[in-house]
């Protein structure tokens, strides 16, 4: 497993996150795979990888229960988890706002 950090070894920064356990489906070129989302923010998600040999760089999108399908790109991987950022944050925001409103919680 590897951990990718920003260029020049700057400290990693991240948006406020909401911890959760949400069913999701990872979309890869070779097919779909169920997964669990462990946290969410307006910029991306953290997921538990369903298989040790899964290369998270191949994940193209994710469908989140109660939210819908969002295009993603790989950010980091470690300890059987991966971080994915949303490709279109402005497009994801209304879907995320509706979800956060429905559960009464927001990332902090």
N, C-alpha and C positions, 0 to 999 in steps of 0.2 A: 504494500500500500504506500502511496506517496501523498505528500502534502504540498500543495502548490501555494506559494506566497507571492505577493506583489513584487514587481521589479525592485531592485535596490534594497531588498530585505527590509522594507518599511513594515511597520506593524499592520496587521490585518484590521480593518475596520468593517463594521457591518451595521445594517439597519436594525432598528428595534424588531424583535421577533416575538411571536406568540408560540409557546410550546404547546403541542397537541399530539394526538395519535389519530391520523386521518387516513382512511383507505385511499389508495391511488393506483394508477396504472402507468407504468413507464412505457413509452413508445420508442422502440429501437428499429433500425432498418430491417432486422430479421424477424420482428414480431413484437407483441405486447407482453408485459410481465407485471404481475401484481407487486405492490410494494406498500410501505407505510411511510407517510410523511410525518416527521417528528417535530418540525417547526416551520413557521411561515412568516414572511415579512412582505412588504410591498415590493421588494426587489427580487425575492426568490424563496426557495425552500430547502430544507434539509430532509433527506430520505435515508431510511435503512435500506441497504442494498440486499435484494433477495437471494443473491448467489455470490459466493466468494469470487468466482471467476468472471463476473460481469464487469465489463469495462464501462464505467459511467460516462466516458467521453463519447460513447455511441448513443446516449440518450438524446433524442431529438425533441421530445415533448412529454408532458405529463398530464394525465386527467385526474383531477382531484375531486373526490366525492363532495357534492354540494357546491362546487365551484365551476368545474368544466375543464376543457382542454386548454393548456397554455404551452406555447413553444418555449423551449429552454436551451441553455448552454451550460456546459460543465465548468465549475469553479474549483472544487477541491474534493479530495477523497482521503479518508482515514478511518480506522477502527470500524470498518464495515458500513460506513455512512458516506454520503456524498452531498455536496452543496451544488445546487443548480440555480442559475439566475434566469429570470424571465427575459426573453428576447425583446418583447414589446411591453415595457413597464406601464406606459400610458394606457395601452389596451387592456392590461391585466387589472389596473386599478379599479374600474367599476365593478368587475366580477369579485374582486377581493373585498371592496367596500360592502357589497351586498351580502357576502358571506359573513364578514365580521359583524355587520348589523344584525344578521339573523341569529348569531350565537351570543350577541351582547358582549363580545370581547374584541379588543384591538391589540396589535403589537405594541409593546412598551419597552 
